[in-house]
Amino acid sequence: MALFHRRFAALAAALFGLVVLVGCSADPAPLNLAPSVDLGRYAGRWYVIANIPYFAEKGNVGSYFDVAFQPGGKLTDIYSGHPKTLDAPLKSYTMNGYVVPDTGNARWRESPFWPVYLSYLILYVDPDYQTALVGYPGRGYGWIFARTPTIDEATYRSLLGRLKDQGYDVSQFRQIVQTPDQIGKPGFQ
């Protein structure tokens, strides 16, 4: 039993050291959050226009998030997407979390399962709440959202410009297929 405790303690110390090391090596320049987010207006469906592809969303099409808020700053964020083709069965994943106090409602903590919490940083939302940019510390992940499945090219370029101004490498972003006519177009996943 003592051997188990020593190994567990060594593993815990190594993991803590890794977390500290990763935290210290992250980009020190913080992202600028939206100054104030009206949660009532932000709630609802957001289509994923583009993102930096990562394992959980990579290859999905027709994807969107449904965001809902409960009393006390609690939230539910449900991601839905079709694997590979628009006619594939829809798959959904639920994240629960909370709005971080004193952040203008622009910083959230979300969890796919306890005890893991991820940061959700609203970098920008337009005055009409039709487009939004969401980031992540270190700039390894990012999303362009819209209330409609598609946006015009000028709006898309403008949103990429805002991400670039935040220090993102916008060449990493790929658009998400939302309609059949987008399949196979350059710049799409």
C-alpha angles and dihedrals in degrees: 000000000000090000090054091051092049092049092046091049091049091049092048091049091049092050091047090050091050092050091050092047093049091046091051094046095051120108104283094208106094121223116249110243126213105271095234133001121198101217093200091058094040093053118099137048123345119184117216104240095173141344144170099267116245135165100273097052103020113125095010120129134193088029129167144159126233111205124195132174130212129195117289096035095291118146143188120209116188118192118201129182143151116244108241100324135049091234094054116106113276115253122202136195125191126216121189124196149120142264111255109240120245095020099104086254089288098113122064135174114216131184131202087189137348128301095018116092124179130197120247110192120188104210098175141359120180118239092257093047091238098122133027141178121217123191142182130220111271092025094253091127132036141159140202111208133188136179089234127054092245138031131193121267094249092055091046092051091047091053091048087052090055090051091049089051087056090056099261121146095234092193086077093063119099125190119241120234108244100159133036093247090063094060112117096006117139115264094030126110 
